[in-house]
Amino acid sequence: MNDSIVRLGIFEGEFHWHKHDQEDEFFFVVEGKLLLDLEHETLELLPKQGYTVPRRVIHRTRARERTIVLMVEGKTVNPQGD
């Protein structure tokens, strides 16, 4: 939709720090708990909670347990990180 794609991911462990220069990225937790590290704070997202990381903001995701996340992002976002 509007040049975006929707991904369903199963997270466990941590992803590396990265940013997206062109696109925002939206995370919505379906099951579990997602820790979203930003440069100066960590957000804890529980089921039915979401957050949009603005473009050019350095971030990473962490999940201490199996967590199912719906992501909406630009189709040019590399799921391995930029």
N, C-alpha and C positions, 0 to 999 in steps of 0.2 A: 504494500500500500504506500503510495507516495514515495516510491523509490526506496522503501524500507523492506526489511525481511523480518520474520519472526523465527526465533530459534528456541527450542526447548532443550535445556542442558541439565545434566546431572553433575553436580559439583561435589567434590570431596578433596580436601587439601587446599593449597594456595596456588594462585596464578601469579605471574611476574608483574612488576610495576610497568605500566604502559599508558599511552594516551592515544586519542584519535584526533587528528588535526582537522578533519572535515565534518565529523558527525557527532551528534549526541548519542548516548547509549542508555536505554531504559532496562532496568532489572525489576522483575516482579516475582516474588517468592511464592511458589505453589505449595511446597512442603519442605520442612526443615528450617534452618537458620543460616542466613548469609551475612557474613561480615564484609562490609565494603569499605576498604581503606582509601581515604583521600589524603592529600598532602598533610593536612593539619587536624584530621579527625577520623574516627572510625564510626560508621553507622552499622547498627544491627537491624537487619530486616527479617521479620517473622512472616509466616504465611499471611497472604492477602495484603502485604505491604510492598511498595515499590519505590524506586528512586531513579531519577534521570541524572546521569553524569554528563555535564556539559562538555562540548568539544574542547580539546586542549587541556583538560584537567587530568593530571596524572592520578592513576588509581590502580587498585588490584582487588580481586575478590578472594575470600577465604571461607571455607566451610569445614568445620570440625567433624561434621557428620554428613551423611548423604543428604543433599539438598537439591530439590528440583526447582529450576528457575526458568521463567519465560523471559526472553530478551527481545527487545525491538530495537533495531539498529539499521543504519544505512547499509545498502547492499554492498558497498565497497569496504565495510569493516572486515578486517582479517580476524577470524575467530582465534587465531594464535597470538594476536596482539601486534601492534605496530612498533 
